Amino acid sequence: MPTSTLSHSALALLRRHVERQGGIPVDDTTREPYRELAREGLMIVGHSFTGGRESFYALTEMGRKLASVWA
């Protein structure tokens, strides 16, 4: 589990991501919370040809376990 405390915005984004099963765009409002979740090992960054670098984030195994606890 994460060793540090997540910010309110990162926790809110993680909950929204789990509730909506992804699909939350990476933009200026979500980029830093996504990065925080990635630093904690709950998400991993993805790159795509059409979307470019850091165009999506996906749950890691640890993130999926946390999501299953919330469900």
N, C-alpha and C positions, 0 to 999 in steps of 0.2 A: 504494500500500500504506500501511497505518497508519504514522504517524511515531513513535508512542510505543509502549512495551511494554505489552501487554495483561496484565491480572492472570490468575492461575491460574484463578480462577472464571469469568472471561469466556471464556478459551480452552476450558475444559471445557464450558461451555454451548454455545459455537459448535460444537464437535465433536459434542456430543449432538444439537444441532439438525440438523446435516448428516446424521448417521447415521440419525436417525429421520424425516428429511424434514419437519421442523417438528413441530408438535403439542405443544411443550413449553409448559405454561401460564405465564402471567405472574402471579407471586405475590410475596410478600415475600422469598422465597429467590432468585428469578431476576430481579427487577426491576432491581436495580443492575447486574448483569453485562450484561443486555440494553441498558441505557442506555449503558454503556461501549462496547459494540459499535456502537451507533448513533452515538456521538460520533466513533468511528474510521471511520465510513462503511461498515461491513460489514453493517449492518442498518438497517432503517427501521421506525419505530413505526407501528402501525395502530390505528385507532379503529373501533368498531362500535356500532350502535344498541343491540344487546342486551348487549354486553360492556362498553361504555363507553370512556372514554379510556384509551389505552395498554393495550388488551386483547390485542394480538398484535404480534409482530415478524416481519418477512420479510427475507430476504437481499437486499442490493443487488446490482448487477452485479459490483462488486468482491468482495462476499461470495461470490457464485456462482463467480467465478474461483478464489478461494482454496479453496472446497469442491471444485472439480474437480481441483485439485492434490492434495488429500488423498485423493481417490477412486482 
